[in-house]
Amino acid sequence: MPVKGDLPVYDDARQSVRSITKLKAIRGIRLLLSSWDKPREGEAVYRQMDRALEYLLEIHKTVLTEAKEGSCDLMELTRKTALALGLPPEAVNPLLARTIAATLLVKDITDLRPGLSA
């Protein structure tokens, strides 16, 4: 479950969105224990899932915007994206580059939410 402001790590941007969307559809989840965040209970679980989806969509949009700006070098694109997302300089590392590369695989899709694309 990605947390805004923290290092997002995933290999498949669309599948990450699908997974969270499927989790959100399950009613009655009482506790969310995610790797990058504090435990959430009750309705806070669903609010955190909403925030995670928003962050994934923001990452996607930011990568697409920064990729249009020019540089084809993955680490340069990673630096520009991290800066635009407000991530600290130490976030520019191979894990974030992997996430950026995963986003580039679906660069022709403007909206990652299930059933929506351009």
C-alpha positions as CSV (number, residue, x, y, z in Angstrom):
1,M,0.0,0.0,0.0
2,P,1.9,3.1,-1.2
3,V,2.0,6.1,1.2
4,K,2.3,9.6,-0.3
5,G,5.7,11.0,0.5
6,D,7.3,7.6,0.9
7,L,9.2,5.5,-1.6
8,P,6.7,3.8,-4.0
9,V,7.9,0.3,-5.0
10,Y,6.0,-1.8,-7.5
11,D,6.6,-3.7,-10.7
12,D,3.2,-3.4,-12.3
13,A,1.3,-0.1,-12.1
14,R,-2.0,-1.4,-13.4
15,Q,-1.9,-4.4,-11.1
16,S,-1.2,-2.3,-8.1
17,V,-4.3,-0.2,-8.8
18,R,-6.4,-3.3,-9.5
19,S,-5.2,-4.9,-6.2
20,I,-6.1,-2.0,-4.1
21,T,-9.4,-1.6,-5.9
22,K,-10.3,-5.2,-5.2
23,L,-9.3,-4.8,-1.5
24,K,-11.6,-1.7,-1.3
25,A,-14.5,-3.8,-2.5
26,I,-14.2,-6.1,0.5
27,R,-16.5,-4.8,3.2
28,G,-15.7,-5.2,6.8
29,I,-12.0,-5.1,6.7
30,R,-11.1,-4.2,10.3
31,L,-7.3,-3.8,10.2
32,L,-4.8,-2.8,7.6
33,L,-1.1,-3.7,8.2
34,S,1.0,-2.3,5.4
35,S,4.8,-2.2,5.1
36,W,5.3,1.5,4.9
37,D,2.7,2.9,7.3
38,K,1.2,2.6,10.7
39,P,-1.7,0.1,11.3
40,R,-5.1,1.4,10.3
41,E,-8.5,0.3,11.8
42,G,-12.1,0.6,10.8
43,E,-13.0,3.2,8.2
44,A,-9.4,4.5,8.3
45,V,-8.5,1.4,6.4
46,Y,-10.7,2.4,3.4
47,R,-9.5,6.1,3.6
48,Q,-5.9,4.8,3.4
49,M,-6.8,2.7,0.4
50,D,-8.3,5.8,-1.3
51,R,-5.1,7.8,-0.5
52,A,-3.0,4.9,-1.9
53,L,-4.9,4.9,-5.1
54,E,-4.7,8.7,-5.5
55,Y,-0.9,8.4,-4.9
56,L,-0.5,5.7,-7.6
57,L,-2.5,7.8,-10.1
58,E,-0.4,10.9,-9.1
59,I,2.8,8.9,-9.7
60,H,1.6,7.7,-13.1
61,K,0.6,11.3,-14.2
62,T,3.9,12.7,-12.9
63,V,6.0,10.1,-14.7
64,L,4.1,10.7,-18.0
65,T,4.5,14.5,-17.6
66,E,8.2,14.3,-16.8
67,A,8.8,11.8,-19.6
68,K,7.3,14.3,-22.1
69,E,9.8,16.8,-20.9
70,G,12.6,15.0,-22.7
71,S,15.2,12.8,-21.0
72,C,15.3,9.2,-22.0
73,D,17.8,8.3,-19.3
74,L,15.9,6.3,-16.6
75,M,17.9,7.7,-13.6
76,E,17.4,11.3,-14.8
77,L,13.7,10.7,-15.2
78,T,13.7,9.1,-11.7
79,R,15.3,12.3,-10.3
80,K,12.9,14.6,-12.1
81,T,9.9,12.5,-11.0
82,A,11.1,12.3,-7.4
83,L,11.5,16.1,-7.3
84,A,8.1,16.7,-8.8
85,L,6.5,14.3,-6.2
86,G,8.3,16.0,-3.3
87,L,10.4,12.9,-2.4
88,P,13.7,13.4,-0.7
89,P,16.9,13.1,-2.7
90,E,17.7,9.7,-1.1
91,A,14.6,8.3,-2.7
92,V,16.4,8.5,-6.1
93,N,17.6,4.9,-6.1
94,P,17.3,1.7,-8.1
95,L,14.0,0.8,-6.4
96,L,12.3,4.0,-7.4
97,A,13.8,3.7,-10.9
98,R,12.2,0.2,-11.1
99,T,8.8,1.8,-10.2
100,I,9.3,4.5,-12.9
101,A,10.2,1.8,-15.4
102,A,7.1,-0.1,-14.5
103,T,5.0,3.1,-15.1
104,L,6.7,3.6,-18.5
105,L,5.4,0.2,-19.6
106,V,1.9,1.5,-19.4
107,K,2.6,5.0,-20.7
108,D,-0.1,4.8,-23.3
109,I,-2.8,4.5,-20.6
110,T,-3.8,7.8,-19.2
111,D,-6.0,6.4,-16.3
112,L,-4.9,3.3,-14.6
113,R,-8.3,2.7,-12.8
114,P,-10.0,-0.5,-14.0
115,G,-12.1,0.0,-17.0
116,L,-10.7,3.4,-17.8
117,S,-8.0,4.3,-20.3
118,A,-7.4,6.5,-23.3
